[in-house]
Amino acid sequence: MNKIIYLDNSATTFPKPEEVYSFMDYFYRHYGVNPGRSGYDLCVEAGHLVEKTRKTLTDFFNGDDPNRLCFTYNSTDALNLIIFGLLKEGDHAITTNLEHNSVLRPLYHLSKWGGVEVDYVPFDSQGFICPDDIKKRIKPNTRLVIVNHGSNVIGTLQPLREIGLICRTYGIPFAVDASQSAGQVPIDIKESLIDVIAFTGHKSLMGPTGIGGLYVREGIEIRFTRAGGTGVRSAQRTHLEEYPYRLEYGTPNVMGIAGLYAGINWINQQGIENIHEREMALLRKLRDGLKEIEGVTLYCQDSLENHIAVLLFNINGLEATEVATLLDVDYNIACRAGLQCAPLVHEQLGTDKIKGGVRFSLGPFNTEDHIKAAIQAVREIAAFARKNKNL
């Protein structure tokens, strides 16, 4: 079998840098014990890596206090902690139609069974949220604004600072889902006036699956909705109030943290701006090539300013899943078809009626040859669809 052309980096980046694989293997072989639970050297070294990664991530997002960087299993886990920890009965939340189910489903559960009211702000024809549309929905009981920074469906980056300024003016916590954008573009939580940011390690931060986290600005307190072991003050019956233990429970994913540490170091060595510039250059070639193909429809790709390297398309006469299957079986191209866990995006685009779309998402290890092959594959599939339609 020919080597796969991997265009599903929004699901998880693949491959990872060699440095990530080798460091994870080295660390787990030599220091793969439970950190912070005992005083022997291996335990101390494991704990040192956890704290070093905490500080590295805090610096990465331009935070102040590494203790307020809390590790989770992924961004879904982090977003659940944020949403259930900030909202209660009688509260009002504002979010957008761009959100992933990791935000939509917790909010739906709270609206259906928890007495929380939720407003959903639509995006414009180019895929962007107007900050004034958020401002117009603010109520006296609004307790959270939560926004997807980089869309995993159409790739648009939302104006965080403008939204953050509105939230700070009204004293409303501003939470950001950076699942797609963290590691693709610089994020400065101070500049963007972000109160809480959620991230996952296995996407553009180049780490493994099973590790993520959140950073909570000082002055914002999230109620803990779980309880368990922390390795600290074991005689205390209640869960600890201070960060990071406030939002961390049980044995951490030490191997995942090791991989995340190596991934961030690789990004810093490469330069995040350089990575993004290269990915966007490839995306432009991909967008321009697909635009020329008869029967191909692109979504929110007229301008690629304030975008990450994600593209959604459909081929007339074929369902998205059929296209993805042909790309896989006949061309060895891996991509994602369907609703991409973000149903409101497709409902607003109207693509829900045709079972979603085909998503190409690029990563640091894609090449121009990959893009040329993808364009040629779509061209041939579109020609096949037109031929069948005319039969």
N, C-alpha and C positions, 0 to 999 in steps of 0.2 A: 504494500500500500504506500502511495506517495505520502510525503510528509504533509500533515494537516496545515491548512491556512486558518489560523485562529482569529476570528473577528467577533469574539464574545467577551471582551475584556470588561464590559460593564457588569457581567455576572461575577467574574473573578479574573484577575489578570493571570495570564499564562503565556509563556513560562515565567518563572520568577528569576531574578538575577542569580547567578551562580553563587554569589556571596551569601545570599539568604539560605540556600540549601546547605552550604558548607558550614555556616555558623550555627544553624539549628542542630545539625548533626554533631558538631564539636561540643556545643554547650550541653546538649542533653546527655551525651556520653560522659561528660566530665562533671557536670553540676546539676543534673536533672533530679534534684530533691525538692522537698517542700520548703519554700522560702519563708523566713520570718517566724518559724515555729520553734527553732532551737538555736543553740549558740555554737555548734561545731562549724568548722571552716566551710564545708560544702554548702551548708544552709546559709551562712553569711554571704557567700559568693552569689548564690542564687538570688537572695534578697537584694544584693547590690545591683544585679542586672535589672531587677524589677524597678528599683528606684531610679536607676540611670535612664531607663526607657521612659519612665514618668517625666523626668526632667527634659529629655530630648523632645518628647511630644509637646510638653508645655511650651518650650522654646519654639517649636515648629509652628504652633498656633499663636505665638506671642502672648502667652498667658503669664501670670505672675507667680502663682503658688503651685508647685508640682503636686502638693498633697490634694489639690482639688481636681487632679487628673485621675479619673477612676477607670479601671479596666472592666470590661464586660466581655461577653462572648462574641458580639457583633454589634452593628448599629441598631438592628431590631431590638435587641436586648437593651441597649442604651436608651432608645427612644421610648420603650415601655417604661423604664425607670423614670424618665423625664415626664412623660404624659400623666402617668398614674400618680407620680409624686408631686405634681404641681396643680392638678385639677381636682376639684371635689364638687359635690352636689350644689347646684345653684350657680356654678361658674359658667363663663362663656369663653370659647376658644375660637380663634381665627386661623384657618389654614388655606391651602390652595388646591386647585384641580390638578396640579403637577405632582402631588404627593404619591409616594410609594405606599403599598399596603402596610408597611411597618409603622406608618403614621395613621393612615386611614382606618385601619381595623381597631387599634386602641381607642381612637376617637369615636368610632361607631359604637363600640361596646359601652363607652361612657355616656354617649348620647341616648342609647337605647335603655340602658339599665342603671346608669349612674347619675342621672339628672343634670347632665352637662349639655349646654347648647353649643352647636358648632356651625360656623359660617365657612363656606368654601368660595374662595375668590378665583374667578376664571382668568386665564391668560389671554393675551391679545393674539392677533393673527400670526405674529412672528414667534410666539411662544414665551412671552415675557409677562410678568406680573407688574401692574401699575401700583406703586406704593400708595397712591391716593385711594385706590380701591380697598386697601386694607384699612386705611384711616377712616373711611366712611362707615366701616362695619364695627368700629370700636364702640363698646357699651360700658356703662358704669361697672358691670360685673365681668368685664373681659380680663381674664387672668393668664392668658397665654396666646402668643402668636408663634406659629411654627411653620417654617418654610423650607422646602427642598431647594438647596443651593444650585446643584447641577442636575438637570433632568436625566434620568436613566432611559428615557424614551426618545426625546427630541434634542437633548444636549444643550439646552439653553441655561445660562447662568443668570440667576436673579440678582437684582440690585440690593445687596445686603445692607450697605451703609444707609441708604435712603429708608429702607424698612426699619432698620435698627434705630435710626434717629426718631422716627415716629413712635416706636415702642418706648424708647427712653424718655421722650417728652411726656408720654402718658403714664409712665411708671409700670409698664406691662412687660413681663419677662419675654424675651425674644430668643426662641430656640431655633437652631439651624440643623437640618439633616445634611451632613457633608459626606454622605456615603460615596457619592460619585466624584465629588470635587477634591476631597482631601488627597493630596499627592499629585493631582493634575494641575492645579493652579494654587498660587499662594493664598492663604487665608489668615487674615490678621483680626483676631477677635476684638481687639481694642479699636482698631480703625473702623471696623464694621459694626461696633456697638452690640456685639453678640453677648448674650447672657449665658447661654448653654449651647454647646456644640456636640453633636454625636457623630462618630466616625466608625468605620470598620477597617480592619487591617488587610483583608484579602483582596481588595480592589487596587486602587492606584497607589496605596501605601506599600504595595509590593510584599506584604506579609502573607502568612498562611491563613487558612480558614480557621474559624473558632476564636478569633481575638478581635476586640474592638474597644470602644470606650467613649467617655464623655468628659468634657471639661466644664466646670461650673464656676462662673465668675463670683468673686467674693461679694456678699450682699444678697445673693440668691440662694435660698435654701430649699432643697428638694426633700420631701418627706421620704423616709425609707419605707418601702412596702414589702420588704423581706427581712429576714433575720437569720443569723447563723454564726459560724465560726469566723474569727478574724485572726486568731493567734495572739491576740492582745487582751489583757485583763479578763482572763477566762472565768473568773469568779463572778463577774457582773452578769446579772440575769437578763438585762435588756441589751439590745444591739447598740453598738457604740454610735454616738452622735457625731463625732468629728470625722472629717474627710481624711483619707480616702475610704476609711472603713465604713463610713455611713452608707456608701453605695457599692461596697464590695462584700462578697459573701463566699466563704469557703475557700478551698485551695484554688489559687489562680492558675491560668493556663500558662505555665512557665515557658514551655516550648514555643507556644504562640507568641509570647512576649519577646522571646529571643529572636524569632523570625521577624517580628515587627521592628525591633531595634535595628536589625541588619537591613531591612527594607528602607527605613527612613535614612539610615546612613548612606545607602546607595543613592537615594534621591538627592540628598544634600551634596554628594560628590558629583553627580551628573549636573545638578542645577535644575530646579523645578521649572524655571522659565524655559530652559533649553528643551526639556522633555515635552512641555506643552507646545512649544513652537514647532517642534518636529512632528508631533502627532497631528497638529492642525494643518500643517502643510500637506500631509498625506490625506487628511479628510477633505481638503479642498480639491485635490486631484480626484478623489472618489466622488465627491458631490458633482464636480464638473463632468466627469465621465458618465455618471448615471443620468444626469439631466439631459444628455443628448440622445438617450435611448427612447425610442417610441414605445409608449405604453407603460412607462415607469412614472410613478407619482412620488415626489418627495414631500416631506412635511417640515415646515418651519426651518428651511435651509436656504432662504433667499440671501441672507447675510450670515456669515459665520463669526461675526464679532460677538464677544461675550458668549462663547460656546466652549464646550468640551467635545472630544472627538467621538461623537455619537451621531448616527444618522438613521432615520426611519424612512422606509419606502414600501411601496407595493407595486406589483405588476398586474396590470389589467387582465382579467380573465382567470386569475389564479388566486387561491387563498394563500395567506402568508405562510401557513404551515406547509403547504405544497411547495412553495418556493424554497423554504428552508430545507425541506427534504431533498429536493433536487440539488441544491447547493452542496449538501452533505454527501449524498450518494454518488452523484455524477462528477462533482468538482472538488470534493474533499475540503469544502469550506464550512467552518463551524460558525453559526450565528444564532440569534434568538428570534423566534417568531411568536406571535400572539399578543397578549396584553401587557407583557413585561411587568406584572405585579403592580400596575399603575392604571386601573380601569378608568378613572375620571379623565385622564389625558385622552384616551381613545374615545370616550363618550363625547368629549368636546370636539375632537377632530372628526367624529363620525365614523372612525375606523372600527369601532366596536361592532358595527353592523356587518362588517366583513371579516370579523374575527381577528381584528388587530392589524399588525404590520410586521415587516421584517426589519430587524435592527442589526446594523453593523456597528460595532464599537471597537475602536482601535486602542492599541497599547504601545509601550515603548519598544517592543521587539517586532512590530510590523514593519514591512519594507515596501518600497515602490513596486516590487514584483508582486507582492500580495495584492496590492491595490489594482494593478493591471489585470491580474487573474480574476479578481472579484468583478471588475467592470465587464470583462469578456464573458464571464459566466452569466451575469445578469442579462447581457445583450443576447446571448444564445437562448436563455430561458424565455425572455420576452418575445423573441422571434418564434419560438415554439408555441407560446400562448396565442400569438396572432394567427399563426398557421392553423391551429386547432379551431380557433374562433371562426375562421373562414371556410372550414370544411363543411 
